[in-house]
Each structure stands twice: as structure tokens, then as C-alpha cells.
Amino acid sequence: MIGKVLRTVRSQYRERGLLSTLAMNLSHFTGFLRGLFYKLLYFGSISYAPFSMQGNSTIEIFNRKSRLKLGSFVFIRKNVSIRLDHGGELTLGNKTFINDNCTINCVHRITIGDYVKIAPNVCINDHDHNYKPDSDSPLIQDEVIIGSHVWIGANTVILRGTVIGDHSVIAAGSVVKGTVPPYTLFLNKRENSLKEITGANVFAMTPAASGGPS
């Protein structure tokens, strides 16, 4: 293990130089310390394996029945919000990577497999707010399961009741609800509409007429 770490650092030094290598590894080290802090803060609610959280990322657990299960070497980048409540169970598999500005809100059950890559600005929810006034519960809950070796593109929203199979790719900007089979590329159909602006004098305004300097 130590030999592998030393070989990795040596390779980084050759590729990046001394200062960049020191800065990157210092960031990793402080990230692991931040992960340890959250383990100590929520001692009984987090099943701990070494994981890294970079700056401004947070874990909030609002119910003593909630559980966060972490595989080995989960890596969480900046400005990520992970929130559990109402006895929610969140599992992050081994070497899962979560990029900047993602949110995971769990009140029921969310399971994310091993080696999952989550791009920036992804939102994962296992519940909706119930807008019906005659309902007994303010939330509608359903499990979310994301398999292993899944790639989730930037700005994706994953809704309650979603199952994504192993080795699938979710295209950027998708809204996902339902079942995505394994080895599938999922994307929402988009159509661009272009319409010509007619009239020769549409943009033929003088500077004074357009508010510019005369």
C-alpha cells in the first residue's frame, strides 16, 4: 500500500512538478481529515471507511435513525450537499466520485454502487413534496438505485423511483425517472428550433436610435 502511494506521488511529481504535487496532495489530506470530522460528528450514523470531502461540502443528518454507509475511498469535491432525514439510508459504493455542486437528499433509501462517476450539478432525490392538501404525509417516497460503473452527466436530475443498471451512461441535462437497463445510454430527446428573422431593416438602427453614442 505504501509502495503504491509512493509510486503515485513520484508519477505526479514527474507530470505536474513539485508545487502542484504538494498542493494536490495537501488538498487530498485535508479532505480525508474533513471526512474523519463528519464520522466523529455523526458517530453512530455513519459506517466509516476512508473518504475525502473537499471545501464547502457538507453532510447533514437530521434523524438518529438515518444511516450513511460509505465504501472505501469515496471522493467528494467542492460544494456538495448530502442531507439525510426521516430515517433515510444512503449508501455510496467503493471509489464513487461526486463532482462539484451536487446535492443528494435522502429520506427513504438511495443506493449508489461502486466506481460511479457523478458530474457537476447533479441532483438526486428519493422523494417529492406532496402538494395535495388532503394527504396524510408531506412527502412521497420511493427508492433510488444506481448500479456500479455508471456515469452520470452534468446537470442531471434523478427522481424518486429510479433504477439505473450497471455500466449505464446518463447524458448531461437529463431528467431520469423509472428504469434504465444495464449498458444503456439514456438521454432526453431534444429538438432545436431555428427561425429566420425576416426584414432587411431589423437591425439597421442608427447608434442614436439604439441608445449608443451619437
ROSE-4610 file (N, C-alpha, C; in Angstrom, 1 decimal, always signed):
// ROSE-4610
residu = [M/M/M/I/I/I/G/G/G/K/K/K/V/V/V/L/L/L/R/R/R/T/T/T/V/V/V/R/R/R/S/S/S/Q/Q/Q/Y/Y/Y/R/R/R/E/E/E/R/R/R/G/G/G/L/L/L/L/L/L/S/S/S/T/T/T/L/L/L/A/A/A/M/M/M/N/N/N/L/L/L/S/S/S/H/H/H/F/F/F/T/T/T/G/G/G/F/F/F/L/L/L/R/R/R/G/G/G/L/L/L/F/F/F/Y/Y/Y/K/K/K/L/L/L/L/L/L/Y/Y/Y/F/F/F/G/G/G/S/S/S/I/I/I/S/S/S/Y/Y/Y/A/A/A/P/P/P/F/F/F/S/S/S/M/M/M/Q/Q/Q/G/G/G/N/N/N/S/S/S/T/T/T/I/I/I/E/E/E/I/I/I/F/F/F/N/N/N/R/R/R/K/K/K/S/S/S/R/R/R/L/L/L/K/K/K/L/L/L/G/G/G/S/S/S/F/F/F/V/V/V/F/F/F/I/I/I/R/R/R/K/K/K/N/N/N/V/V/V/S/S/S/I/I/I/R/R/R/L/L/L/D/D/D/H/H/H/G/G/G/G/G/G/E/E/E/L/L/L/T/T/T/L/L/L/G/G/G/N/N/N/K/K/K/T/T/T/F/F/F/I/I/I/N/N/N/D/D/D/N/N/N/C/C/C/T/T/T/I/I/I/N/N/N/C/C/C/V/V/V/H/H/H/R/R/R/I/I/I/T/T/T/I/I/I/G/G/G/D/D/D/Y/Y/Y/V/V/V/K/K/K/I/I/I/A/A/A/P/P/P/N/N/N/V/V/V/C/C/C/I/I/I/N/N/N/D/D/D/H/H/H/D/D/D/H/H/H/N/N/N/Y/Y/Y/K/K/K/P/P/P/D/D/D/S/S/S/D/D/D/S/S/S/P/P/P/L/L/L/I/I/I/Q/Q/Q/D/D/D/E/E/E/V/V/V/I/I/I/I/I/I/G/G/G/S/S/S/H/H/H/V/V/V/W/W/W/I/I/I/G/G/G/A/A/A/N/N/N/T/T/T/V/V/V/I/I/I/L/L/L/R/R/R/G/G/G/T/T/T/V/V/V/I/I/I/G/G/G/D/D/D/H/H/H/S/S/S/V/V/V/I/I/I/A/A/A/A/A/A/G/G/G/S/S/S/V/V/V/V/V/V/K/K/K/G/G/G/T/T/T/V/V/V/P/P/P/P/P/P/Y/Y/Y/T/T/T/L/L/L/F/F/F/L/L/L/N/N/N/K/K/K/R/R/R/E/E/E/N/N/N/S/S/S/L/L/L/K/K/K/E/E/E/I/I/I/T/T/T/G/G/G/A/A/A/N/N/N/V/V/V/F/F/F/A/A/A/M/M/M/T/T/T/P/P/P/A/A/A/A/A/A/S/S/S/G/G/G/G/G/G/P/P/P/S/S/S]
num = [1/1/1/2/2/2/3/3/3/4/4/4/5/5/5/6/6/6/7/7/7/8/8/8/9/9/9/10/10/10/11/11/11/12/12/12/13/13/13/14/14/14/15/15/15/16/16/16/17/17/17/18/18/18/19/19/19/20/20/20/21/21/21/22/22/22/23/23/23/24/24/24/25/25/25/26/26/26/27/27/27/28/28/28/29/29/29/30/30/30/31/31/31/32/32/32/33/33/33/34/34/34/35/35/35/36/36/36/37/37/37/38/38/38/39/39/39/40/40/40/41/41/41/42/42/42/43/43/43/44/44/44/45/45/45/46/46/46/47/47/47/48/48/48/49/49/49/50/50/50/51/51/51/52/52/52/53/53/53/54/54/54/55/55/55/56/56/56/57/57/57/58/58/58/59/59/59/60/60/60/61/61/61/62/62/62/63/63/63/64/64/64/65/65/65/66/66/66/67/67/67/68/68/68/69/69/69/70/70/70/71/71/71/72/72/72/73/73/73/74/74/74/75/75/75/76/76/76/77/77/77/78/78/78/79/79/79/80/80/80/81/81/81/82/82/82/83/83/83/84/84/84/85/85/85/86/86/86/87/87/87/88/88/88/89/89/89/90/90/90/91/91/91/92/92/92/93/93/93/94/94/94/95/95/95/96/96/96/97/97/97/98/98/98/99/99/99/100/100/100/101/101/101/102/102/102/103/103/103/104/104/104/105/105/105/106/106/106/107/107/107/108/108/108/109/109/109/110/110/110/111/111/111/112/112/112/113/113/113/114/114/114/115/115/115/116/116/116/117/117/117/118/118/118/119/119/119/120/120/120/121/121/121/122/122/122/123/123/123/124/124/124/125/125/125/126/126/126/127/127/127/128/128/128/129/129/129/130/130/130/131/131/131/132/132/132/133/133/133/134/134/134/135/135/135/136/136/136/137/137/137/138/138/138/139/139/139/140/140/140/141/141/141/142/142/142/143/143/143/144/144/144/145/145/145/146/146/146/147/147/147/148/148/148/149/149/149/150/150/150/151/151/151/152/152/152/153/153/153/154/154/154/155/155/155/156/156/156/157/157/157/158/158/158/159/159/159/160/160/160/161/161/161/162/162/162/163/163/163/164/164/164/165/165/165/166/166/166/167/167/167/168/168/168/169/169/169/170/170/170/171/171/171/172/172/172/173/173/173/174/174/174/175/175/175/176/176/176/177/177/177/178/178/178/179/179/179/180/180/180/181/181/181/182/182/182/183/183/183/184/184/184/185/185/185/186/186/186/187/187/187/188/188/188/189/189/189/190/190/190/191/191/191/192/192/192/193/193/193/194/194/194/195/195/195/196/196/196/197/197/197/198/198/198/199/199/199/200/200/200/201/201/201/202/202/202/203/203/203/204/204/204/205/205/205/206/206/206/207/207/207/208/208/208/209/209/209/210/210/210/211/211/211/212/212/212/213/213/213/214/214/214]
x = [+0.8/+0.0/+0.9/+1.9/+2.7/+3.5/+4.0/+4.7/+3.9/+2.6/+1.7/+1.6/+1.4/+1.3/+2.5/+3.7/+5.0/+5.1/+4.8/+4.8/+3.9/+2.7/+1.7/+2.3/+2.8/+3.4/+4.6/+5.4/+6.5/+6.1/+5.0/+4.5/+3.9/+3.2/+2.6/+3.7/+4.8/+5.9/+6.5/+6.6/+7.2/+6.3/+5.0/+4.0/+3.7/+3.5/+3.0/+4.0/+5.1/+6.1/+5.9/+6.8/+6.8/+5.7/+5.5/+4.5/+3.1/+2.7/+1.4/+1.2/+2.2/+2.1/+1.8/+2.5/+2.3/+0.9/+0.5/-0.8/-1.9/-1.8/-2.9/-3.0/-1.8/-1.8/-2.2/-1.9/-2.4/-3.9/-4.5/-5.9/-6.5/-5.9/-6.4/-6.4/-5.2/-5.1/-6.1/-6.3/-7.3/-8.7/-8.9/-10.2/-10.5/-9.5/-9.7/-9.9/-9.2/-9.5/-10.9/-11.4/-12.8/-13.8/-13.5/-14.3/-14.3/-13.1/-13.0/-13.8/-13.8/-14.6/-16.0/-16.6/-18.0/-18.3/-17.3/-17.5/-17.6/-16.8/-16.8/-18.1/-18.5/-19.7/-21.0/-21.1/-22.3/-21.8/-21.2/-20.5/-21.4/-22.6/-23.5/-24.2/-24.2/-25.0/-24.2/-22.8/-22.0/-21.2/-21.3/-20.5/-19.2/-18.1/-17.0/-16.0/-15.5/-14.3/-13.6/-12.3/-11.7/-12.3/-12.7/-13.3/-12.8/-12.9/-12.4/-13.5/-13.6/-14.5/-13.8/-13.9/-13.2/-14.0/-13.5/-14.0/-15.5/-16.2/-17.6/-18.6/-18.1/-19.1/-19.5/-20.8/-21.4/-22.2/-22.2/-23.1/-24.0/-25.3/-26.3/-27.2/-27.2/-28.1/-29.0/-30.3/-31.2/-32.1/-31.8/-32.6/-31.7/-31.8/-30.9/-31.1/-32.2/-32.5/-31.8/-31.4/-30.8/-29.4/-29.0/-27.7/-27.0/-25.8/-24.9/-23.8/-23.8/-22.8/-21.9/-20.6/-19.6/-18.6/-18.5/-17.4/-16.0/-15.0/-13.7/-13.4/-12.7/-12.1/-13.2/-14.3/-15.3/-14.6/-14.8/-14.2/-15.3/-15.4/-16.5/-15.8/-16.1/-15.4/-16.2/-16.0/-16.4/-17.9/-18.5/-19.8/-20.9/-20.6/-21.6/-22.4/-23.7/-24.6/-25.2/-25.0/-25.6/-26.5/-27.7/-28.7/-29.6/-29.6/-30.5/-31.4/-32.7/-33.7/-34.7/-35.6/-36.7/-36.3/-35.1/-34.7/-34.1/-33.7/-33.2/-31.9/-31.7/-30.5/-29.8/-28.6/-27.8/-26.6/-26.3/-25.1/-24.3/-23.0/-22.1/-21.1/-21.0/-20.1/-18.6/-17.8/-16.3/-15.9/-15.0/-14.4/-15.5/-16.6/-17.6/-17.0/-17.2/-16.7/-17.9/-18.0/-19.0/-18.4/-18.7/-18.1/-18.8/-18.3/-18.7/-20.3/-20.8/-22.1/-23.3/-23.0/-24.1/-24.9/-26.2/-27.0/-27.6/-27.6/-28.2/-29.1/-30.4/-31.4/-32.1/-31.9/-32.4/-33.3/-34.5/-35.4/-35.9/-35.6/-36.1/-34.9/-34.5/-33.3/-32.7/-31.4/-30.7/-29.4/-29.2/-28.1/-27.3/-26.0/-25.1/-24.0/-23.7/-22.8/-21.3/-20.5/-19.1/-18.6/-17.6/-17.0/-17.9/-18.9/-19.8/-19.2/-19.3/-18.8/-20.0/-20.1/-21.2/-20.6/-21.1/-20.5/-21.1/-20.7/-21.1/-22.6/-23.2/-24.6/-25.7/-25.4/-26.3/-27.2/-28.5/-29.4/-30.1/-30.0/-30.6/-31.6/-32.8/-33.9/-34.6/-34.9/-35.8/-37.2/-37.6/-38.9/-39.3/-40.6/-41.2/-42.0/-42.2/-43.1/-44.6/-45.4/-46.8/-47.6/-48.1/-48.8/-50.3/-50.8/-52.3/-52.6/-53.6/-53.9/-54.5/-55.1/-55.8/-54.9/-53.6/-52.7/-52.3/-52.0/-51.5/-50.0/-49.3/-47.8/-47.4/-46.5/-46.0/-45.0/-44.6/-43.6/-44.1/-43.8/-44.0/-42.6/-42.4/-41.1/-41.0/-39.8/-39.6/-38.1/-37.6/-36.2/-35.5/-34.3/-33.4/-32.2/-32.0/-30.9/-30.0/-28.7/-27.8/-26.7/-26.6/-25.7/-24.2/-23.4/-21.9/-21.4/-20.3/-19.7/-20.6/-21.4/-22.4/-21.7/-22.0/-21.5/-22.8/-22.8/-24.0/-23.5/-24.0/-23.6/-24.1/-23.4/-23.7/-25.1/-25.6/-26.9/-28.1/-27.8/-28.8/-29.7/-31.0/-31.8/-32.4/-32.1/-32.6/-33.7/-34.9/-36.1/-36.4/-37.3/-37.7/-38.2/-38.0/-38.5/-37.6/-36.3/-35.5/-34.5/-34.3/-33.3/-32.4/-31.1/-30.2/-29.2/-29.2/-28.4/-26.9/-26.2/-24.7/-24.2/-23.1/-22.4/-23.3/-24.2/-25.1/-24.5/-24.9/-24.4/-25.7/-25.7/-26.8/-26.3/-26.9/-26.4/-26.7/-25.8/-25.9/-27.3/-27.8/-29.0/-30.3/-30.1/-31.3/-32.1/-33.4/-34.3/-34.7/-34.3/-34.5/-35.5/-36.4/-37.4/-37.8/-37.8/-38.1/-36.9/-36.9/-35.8/-35.0/-33.7/-32.7/-31.9/-32.1/-31.4/-29.9/-29.2/-27.7/-27.2/-26.0/-25.4/-26.3/-26.8/-27.7/-27.3/-27.3/-27.2/-28.5/-28.8/-30.1/-29.9/-30.8/-30.9/-32.3/-32.7/-33.9/-33.9/-34.9/-34.9/-35.0/-34.2/-34.2/-34.3/-35.0/-35.1/-34.8/-33.9/-33.6/-34.5/-35.0/-35.9/-35.2/-35.0/-34.4/-35.3/-35.6/-36.5/-35.8/-35.8/-35.2/-35.9/-35.1/-35.7/-35.8/-36.9/-37.1/-37.2/-36.9/-37.0/-35.5/-35.2/-33.9/-33.4/-34.4/-34.0/-34.2/-34.2/-34.5/-33.4/-32.1/-31.0/-30.4/-31.0/-30.5/-30.8/-30.4/-30.7/-29.5/-29.7/-28.6/-28.1/-26.9/-26.4/-27.3/-27.8/-28.6/-29.9/-30.5/-31.8/-31.6/-30.4/-30.2/-29.7/-29.6/-29.2/-27.7/-26.9/-25.5/-25.1/-23.8/-23.3/-23.6/-23.9/-24.2/-23.0]
y = [-1.2/+0.0/+1.3/+1.3/+2.4/+2.6/+1.4/+1.5/+2.0/+1.7/+2.2/+3.7/+4.2/+5.6/+6.4/+5.8/+6.5/+6.5/+5.4/+5.4/+6.4/+6.6/+7.6/+9.0/+9.3/+10.6/+10.9/+9.9/+10.1/+10.4/+9.7/+9.9/+11.3/+11.7/+13.1/+14.1/+13.9/+14.9/+15.0/+13.9/+14.0/+14.7/+14.5/+15.1/+16.5/+16.8/+18.1/+19.1/+18.6/+19.4/+19.4/+20.0/+19.8/+20.6/+21.9/+22.7/+22.1/+21.8/+21.3/+19.9/+19.1/+17.8/+18.0/+19.0/+19.2/+19.8/+20.8/+21.4/+20.3/+19.5/+18.5/+17.5/+17.0/+16.0/+16.6/+17.9/+18.6/+18.7/+19.0/+19.1/+17.7/+16.6/+15.3/+15.0/+15.4/+15.1/+15.8/+17.1/+17.9/+17.3/+16.8/+16.2/+15.0/+14.1/+13.0/+13.4/+14.4/+14.9/+15.4/+16.1/+16.5/+15.4/+14.3/+13.1/+12.5/+12.5/+12.0/+12.8/+14.1/+15.0/+14.7/+14.4/+14.1/+12.7/+11.8/+10.5/+10.7/+11.5/+11.8/+12.6/+13.5/+14.3/+13.4/+12.5/+11.6/+10.2/+10.0/+8.7/+7.5/+7.5/+6.3/+6.2/+7.2/+7.3/+7.0/+7.0/+6.9/+5.6/+4.7/+3.5/+3.9/+4.0/+4.8/+3.9/+4.4/+3.9/+5.2/+5.2/+6.4/+7.1/+8.4/+9.1/+10.5/+11.3/+12.6/+13.6/+14.7/+15.8/+17.1/+17.7/+19.0/+20.1/+21.4/+22.5/+22.8/+23.3/+23.7/+22.6/+21.3/+20.2/+19.9/+19.4/+19.2/+17.9/+17.3/+16.2/+16.6/+16.5/+16.9/+15.7/+15.2/+14.1/+14.5/+14.6/+15.3/+14.3/+13.0/+12.0/+10.9/+10.5/+9.5/+8.1/+7.9/+6.7/+6.6/+7.7/+7.8/+7.1/+6.6/+5.9/+6.3/+6.6/+6.8/+5.8/+5.0/+3.9/+4.2/+4.3/+4.7/+3.6/+3.3/+2.4/+3.0/+2.3/+2.8/+3.8/+4.9/+5.9/+6.6/+6.9/+7.8/+9.2/+9.9/+11.2/+12.2/+13.2/+14.2/+15.6/+16.2/+17.5/+18.7/+19.9/+21.1/+21.4/+22.0/+22.5/+21.4/+20.2/+19.1/+19.1/+18.9/+18.8/+17.5/+16.8/+15.5/+15.6/+15.3/+15.5/+14.3/+13.8/+12.7/+13.1/+12.6/+12.8/+11.7/+11.7/+10.7/+9.2/+8.9/+7.5/+7.1/+8.0/+7.7/+6.9/+6.0/+5.2/+5.5/+6.1/+6.4/+5.6/+4.9/+4.1/+4.6/+4.9/+5.3/+4.2/+3.6/+2.4/+2.8/+1.8/+2.0/+2.9/+3.8/+4.7/+5.5/+5.7/+6.6/+8.1/+8.8/+10.1/+11.1/+12.1/+13.1/+14.5/+15.1/+16.3/+17.5/+18.7/+19.9/+20.2/+20.8/+21.4/+20.4/+19.2/+18.1/+18.2/+17.7/+17.5/+16.2/+15.5/+14.2/+14.4/+14.2/+14.4/+13.0/+12.5/+11.1/+11.1/+10.7/+10.5/+9.0/+8.2/+6.8/+5.9/+5.7/+4.9/+5.2/+5.5/+5.8/+4.9/+4.1/+3.2/+3.5/+3.8/+4.1/+3.1/+2.4/+1.3/+1.8/+0.8/+1.0/+1.7/+2.5/+3.2/+4.0/+4.7/+5.6/+7.0/+7.6/+8.9/+9.9/+10.9/+11.8/+13.2/+13.8/+15.1/+16.2/+17.5/+18.6/+18.9/+19.5/+20.0/+18.9/+17.7/+16.6/+16.6/+16.4/+16.4/+15.0/+14.4/+13.0/+13.1/+12.8/+12.8/+11.5/+11.0/+9.8/+10.2/+11.4/+11.9/+13.1/+13.4/+14.6/+15.2/+16.5/+17.1/+16.9/+16.5/+16.2/+17.5/+17.9/+19.2/+19.0/+17.8/+17.6/+17.9/+18.8/+19.2/+18.1/+17.1/+16.1/+14.9/+15.0/+13.9/+13.8/+12.5/+12.3/+12.6/+12.6/+12.8/+13.9/+14.7/+15.8/+15.4/+14.1/+13.6/+12.3/+12.2/+10.9/+10.3/+9.1/+8.5/+7.3/+7.1/+5.8/+5.7/+4.4/+4.1/+4.6/+4.9/+5.2/+4.2/+3.5/+2.6/+2.9/+3.2/+3.4/+2.3/+1.6/+0.4/+0.9/-0.1/+0.1/+0.5/+1.3/+1.7/+2.5/+3.4/+4.2/+5.6/+6.3/+7.7/+8.5/+9.6/+10.5/+11.9/+12.4/+13.6/+14.8/+16.0/+17.2/+17.7/+18.3/+18.9/+17.9/+16.7/+15.6/+15.7/+15.4/+15.3/+13.9/+13.2/+11.8/+11.8/+11.4/+11.4/+10.1/+10.2/+9.0/+7.9/+6.7/+5.5/+5.2/+5.6/+5.4/+4.2/+3.4/+2.3/+2.4/+2.6/+2.7/+1.5/+0.7/-0.5/-0.3/-1.3/-1.2/-0.8/-0.1/+0.3/+1.2/+1.9/+2.8/+4.2/+5.0/+6.4/+7.3/+8.3/+9.2/+10.5/+10.9/+12.1/+13.4/+14.4/+15.6/+16.3/+16.9/+17.6/+16.7/+15.4/+14.5/+14.7/+14.4/+14.2/+12.7/+11.9/+10.5/+10.0/+9.3/+8.6/+7.3/+6.2/+4.9/+4.0/+3.0/+2.0/+2.3/+2.3/+2.4/+1.0/+0.2/-1.1/-1.0/-2.0/-2.0/-1.8/-1.2/-1.0/-0.1/+0.9/+1.8/+3.2/+3.9/+5.3/+6.0/+6.8/+7.4/+8.9/+9.4/+10.8/+11.3/+12.5/+13.1/+13.6/+13.4/+13.8/+15.4/+16.0/+17.4/+17.8/+18.8/+19.3/+20.8/+21.3/+22.7/+23.3/+24.4/+25.1/+26.5/+26.6/+27.8/+28.5/+29.8/+30.5/+31.8/+32.0/+33.1/+34.4/+35.5/+36.8/+37.5/+37.8/+38.5/+40.0/+40.6/+42.1/+42.7/+43.4/+43.8/+44.9/+45.6/+46.7/+46.4/+45.1/+44.7/+45.3/+45.1/+45.6/+46.9/+47.5/+48.7/+49.9/+50.0/+51.1/+52.0/+53.3/+54.2/+54.1/+54.5/+54.5/+55.3/+56.4/+57.2/+56.5/+55.8/+55.1/+53.9/+53.3/+52.1/+52.4/+53.7/+54.0/+54.2/+54.0/+54.1/+55.6/+55.8/+57.2/+57.7/+59.0/+59.6/+60.4]
z = [+0.0/+0.0/+0.0/+0.9/+1.0/-0.3/-0.9/-2.1/-3.2/-3.3/-4.3/-4.2/-2.9/-2.7/-3.2/-2.8/-3.2/-4.7/-5.4/-6.9/-7.5/-6.9/-7.4/-7.2/-6.1/-5.8/-6.7/-7.0/-7.9/-9.3/-9.7/-11.1/-11.2/-10.1/-10.1/-10.2/-9.5/-9.5/-10.9/-11.6/-12.9/-13.9/-13.7/-14.6/-14.3/-13.0/-12.6/-12.0/-11.5/-10.8/-9.3/-8.6/-7.1/-6.5/-6.8/-6.2/-6.4/-7.6/-7.9/-7.2/-7.1/-6.5/-5.0/-4.3/-2.9/-2.7/-3.5/-3.3/-3.5/-4.5/-4.7/-3.6/-3.1/-2.0/-0.7/-0.5/+0.7/+0.7/-0.5/-0.6/-0.3/-0.8/-0.5/+1.0/+1.6/+3.0/+3.9/+3.6/+4.3/+4.1/+2.8/+2.5/+3.4/+3.6/+4.4/+5.9/+6.3/+7.7/+7.9/+6.8/+6.9/+6.9/+6.2/+6.3/+7.7/+8.3/+9.6/+10.6/+10.4/+11.3/+11.2/+10.0/+9.9/+10.5/+10.5/+11.1/+12.6/+13.2/+14.6/+15.0/+14.1/+14.4/+14.4/+13.5/+13.4/+13.6/+14.8/+15.0/+14.8/+15.4/+15.3/+14.0/+13.1/+11.9/+10.6/+10.7/+9.5/+9.7/+8.7/+8.7/+7.9/+8.6/+8.1/+7.3/+6.2/+5.5/+5.1/+4.8/+4.5/+3.3/+3.4/+2.3/+2.4/+1.3/+1.2/+0.8/+1.5/+1.2/+1.1/-0.1/-0.3/+0.3/+0.1/+0.8/+0.5/+1.5/+1.5/+1.2/+1.2/+1.1/+2.5/+2.6/+3.9/+3.9/+5.1/+5.4/+6.6/+6.4/+7.4/+7.7/+8.9/+9.3/+10.4/+10.1/+11.0/+11.8/+11.6/+12.3/+12.8/+14.1/+14.6/+14.0/+13.3/+12.6/+11.2/+10.7/+9.4/+9.4/+8.2/+8.2/+6.8/+6.9/+5.8/+5.7/+4.7/+4.5/+3.4/+3.8/+2.8/+2.5/+1.2/+0.8/+0.8/+0.5/+0.6/-0.5/-0.1/-0.9/-1.8/-1.2/-1.8/-1.9/-3.0/-3.2/-3.5/-2.7/-2.8/-3.0/-4.1/-4.4/-3.7/-4.2/-3.5/-3.6/-2.6/-2.6/-2.8/-2.3/-2.4/-1.1/-1.2/-0.1/+0.0/+1.1/+1.4/+2.6/+2.5/+3.6/+3.8/+5.0/+5.4/+6.5/+6.4/+7.4/+7.3/+8.3/+8.4/+8.3/+8.8/+8.8/+7.4/+6.6/+5.3/+5.4/+4.4/+4.3/+2.9/+3.0/+1.8/+1.8/+0.7/+0.5/-0.7/-0.5/-1.5/-1.6/-2.8/-3.0/-3.1/-3.2/-3.3/-4.4/-4.1/-5.1/-6.0/-5.4/-6.0/-6.0/-7.1/-7.3/-7.5/-6.7/-6.8/-7.0/-8.2/-8.6/-7.9/-8.3/-7.6/-7.7/-6.6/-6.6/-6.8/-6.4/-6.4/-5.1/-5.2/-4.0/-4.0/-2.8/-2.6/-1.3/-1.5/-0.5/-0.2/+0.9/+1.2/+2.4/+2.3/+3.4/+3.4/+2.4/+2.3/+2.1/+0.8/+0.5/-0.8/-0.8/-2.1/-2.0/-3.0/-3.1/-4.4/-4.2/-5.3/-5.3/-6.4/-6.4/-6.5/-6.9/-6.9/-8.2/-8.1/-9.3/-10.1/-9.4/-10.1/-10.2/-11.4/-11.6/-11.8/-10.9/-10.9/-11.3/-12.4/-12.9/-12.1/-12.3/-11.6/-11.7/-10.6/-10.6/-10.8/-10.3/-10.3/-9.0/-9.2/-8.0/-8.0/-6.8/-6.6/-5.4/-5.6/-4.6/-4.6/-3.4/-3.3/-2.8/-3.0/-2.5/-3.3/-3.3/-3.8/-2.6/-2.7/-1.8/-2.3/-1.4/-1.7/-1.6/-2.8/-2.8/-2.5/-2.4/-2.2/-0.8/-0.5/+0.8/+1.7/+1.1/+1.9/+2.2/+1.9/+2.1/+3.6/+4.0/+5.4/+5.5/+4.4/+4.5/+3.6/+4.1/+3.3/+2.2/+2.2/+1.2/+0.6/-0.7/-1.4/-1.6/-1.2/-1.1/-2.0/-2.6/-3.4/-3.6/-3.6/-3.6/-4.9/-4.8/-5.9/-5.9/-7.0/-7.0/-8.3/-8.1/-9.1/-9.1/-10.2/-10.2/-10.2/-10.4/-10.4/-11.8/-11.9/-13.1/-14.0/-13.3/-14.0/-14.1/-15.2/-15.5/-15.5/-14.7/-14.7/-15.1/-16.2/-16.8/-16.0/-16.3/-15.6/-15.7/-14.7/-14.6/-14.7/-14.4/-14.4/-13.1/-13.2/-12.1/-12.0/-10.9/-10.8/-9.7/-10.1/-9.3/-8.6/-7.6/-6.8/-7.8/-7.3/-8.1/-9.3/-9.3/-10.4/-10.1/-11.1/-11.1/-12.3/-12.1/-13.2/-13.2/-14.2/-14.3/-14.4/-14.1/-14.2/-15.6/-15.6/-16.8/-17.8/-17.2/-18.0/-18.0/-19.0/-19.1/-19.2/-18.3/-18.3/-18.9/-20.0/-20.8/-19.9/-20.2/-19.5/-19.6/-18.6/-18.6/-18.6/-18.3/-18.3/-17.1/-17.2/-16.0/-16.1/-15.0/-15.0/-14.0/-14.5/-13.6/-14.2/-13.4/-14.0/-14.0/-14.9/-15.0/-16.3/-16.0/-17.1/-17.1/-18.2/-18.1/-18.1/-17.7/-17.8/-19.2/-19.3/-20.6/-21.5/-21.0/-21.8/-21.7/-22.8/-22.9/-22.8/-21.7/-21.5/-21.8/-22.6/-22.8/-23.1/-22.7/-23.0/-24.4/-25.2/-26.6/-26.6/-27.4/-27.6/-29.0/-29.3/-30.7/-30.7/-31.5/-31.7/-32.7/-32.5/-33.4/-33.8/-35.1/-35.6/-36.6/-36.4/-37.3/-37.8/-39.1/-39.6/-39.3/-39.0/-38.7/-40.1/-40.5/-41.8/-41.6/-42.8/-42.8/-42.9/-43.9/-44.2/-43.2/-42.6/-41.7/-40.2/-39.8/-38.5/-37.6/-38.0/-37.2/-37.7/-38.6/-39.3/-38.5/-37.2/-36.4/-36.3/-36.2/-36.1/-34.6/-34.3/-33.0/-32.0/-32.4/-31.6/-31.3/-32.3/-32.1/-31.2/-31.2/-30.4/-29.0/-28.7/-27.4/-27.2/-28.4/-28.3/-28.5/-28.5/-28.6/-30.0/-30.1/-31.3/-31.8]
